[in-house]
Amino acid sequence: MSATVLIVDDSATMLMSIENILQKIGVNVEKASSGEQALSKLQGGLKVKMMITDLNMGAMNGIELIRLARKVPGMAFAPILMLTTESQQDKRNEAKAAGATGWIVKPIDGPNLTKLVKQLIPGV
Amino acid sequence: MPAFAERHIQIERLATPFVVAITVVSIGLAMGQTATSAIAAAAAAALVLALRDVLMRPEEDASSVMHALGLGEPETVPPSDIAPVEISPLLAGDTDLEAHLATLDTLFSRATRDTSSVTDEAEAAAFSIMSSLKTIETTIGELICFLEASSSNGRVLEIVERTDHELSRNKTLISEFLARRDDDMEDCTRRLDDIETMTDRLSGAVEGIHAIAKQTHLLALNAAIEASRAGTFGAGFEVVAHEVKRLSERSSNTATEINDGLLTLRDTIRENLNVLVSQRIEAERKELDRIATSIATLTEDMERLVSHQRDTLGKVQMESGRIAEPVLTLTSSIQFQDIIRQRLEHLEMIFARAQGDLVDISSAQAQGHPLPPVAPFRDVVLSEGPAAPRNNAEIVNIELF
C-alpha cells in the first residue's frame, strides 16, 4: 500500500505540480486548497505519512495549520514541510516552533522534492 | 512657505518611499530568476518616478498627469470585462494638490486592479499549461504503451510466420526422409531374401548333381569290375565304364565349380548391397545436413526475434525516460506562477497601503492638520516580501529542522 501525502496550497497550479512530482515515485496524493480543508480532512480520519503545506493561504495560514494538525491523532510525529515563497528566518523559526519538520523555498524541482520525501518517508 | 514649496515637500514625502521600495524590489527581482516580475517591478518604479516628476510641475492638471504617464485617455480604458476605476470622490477637490492626490488614488486603484488581473490571468494560464502537460504526459504514456505493444507486432508476426514455415518444411523433410528410408530398407531386405532363396535352391540342385555323379562313379566302378570278369568280351564295356567314370568326375567337378560360383555371386551381391547402403548413408547425411541448416535458420530467426524484442524494449524505456524528464522539469517550472502571484499580491498590499496613506494625507490637508507620520508606511514598503531572490547564497532553500 503506497504512502499518502497531504499537500495544502491555495494555488491549483502548485497542487498539480507537486502532485505530479509525487505520483512519479508512487506516492498517493491528497490535496487541500486551504488550511481549513486540510484540517477537516485530517480530523475526518485521513491517515497521511507526510504533509506539505504553503504558508500564505487565506484565513488559516500554514503555521496555524501545523499547530492544529499536530494535535490530530497520528500527526504528532508525521513529517510536515512548509513549502513557501517566504524565506525570512523569523518565519522559519515560527514554523519550527509550531512543529514544522522543514522549510522549502519555492520553487522546488522534482529530483530535490522526491529525494526529500524518500528521506523522510521510509520505504517510498 | 509658498504653496508650491509645500506641495513639493509633500509630493517628495509621498513618492520617496515608493521609489525606494519598488527600486529595492526591482533590484531584488532582477537578481532572481523571474525576468517578467523584475521587468514589471522596474516598470512600476519608473512609473512612480515619472509620477513624481510630473507632480513637480506646478501647472499640470490631473488629466495631463494621466496622459504624461502613458496611461492613455480615460475613455480608452478599461476593457469592458474589467470594472472601471472611478476618480475617488473622497479626494476630488478644488485645489491642484487635491486633484493630484485624487489622481494618485485613482492610479493606485488601477494598479491594484491591473495587478490582480495579471495574477488571475497568469494563474489561469499556468493551470491550463499544467493541465496540458498532464494530458501530454498521459498521452505520451499511452502512446509508448501502444508502440510497445504494436510496433513490434508486424516484425514479430513476420518472424513467427517464417519460423512456422521453416518448421513445417522441416517436418515434411523428416517425414519424406523416413518414408523413403523405410521403403528402401524393405525393398533391400526383400531382394536379399530372394537372392538367398535362389542361391539355396541352386545349391540344392548342385547337391543333386553331386549325388548323381557319385552314383554314376559307383556304377562305372561296378561296370569295370564286371567288364574285367568278362575278359576279352568285356574289353569294350570296360572302355565305356571308364568314360562313364570320367564323366561322373567331370560332373562332380562342374557341380563344385557351380557351387563355388554361386557362393561368389552371393558374396558379390552382398558387397554390392553394402556399397548401396553406404551410398544411402551418404544421401541420408546430406538430408540431415539440409535439416540441420533449416534448424539453424530457425534458431537464427528466434535469436533475431529475441534481439528485436530486447531492442524495442530498450528503446521504449529510453524514450520514456527521455520524455518524462523534461515534462517533470516543466511541471516543476510552472511553480513560477505561484511565486509571481504572491509577489504581485505583496505589491497589491503595498499599493493598498499607499492608497490609505494618500487618504490620510488628503484628510490632513483638507482639515489643516499636520501630515501623518511616514514611518509606519515606510516600514510596510521596506518589509521583506515573499520570494527572495533565488541566487542569494545566504538563503537556504531546503532546510530540515
Interface residues (C-beta under 8 A of the other chain):
Chain A: D9 S11 A12 T13 M14 M16 S17 N20 I21 K24 N56 T84 T85 E86 S87 Q88 R92 K96 A100 T101 G102 W103 I104 V105 K106 P107 I108 D109 G110 N112 L113 L116
Chain B: E123 A126 F127 M130 S131 L133 K134 E137 A324 L328 T329 T331 S332 S333 I334 Q335 F336 Q337 D338 I339 R341 Q342 R343 E345 E384 P386 A387 A388 R390 I395 V396 N397 I398 E399 L400 F401
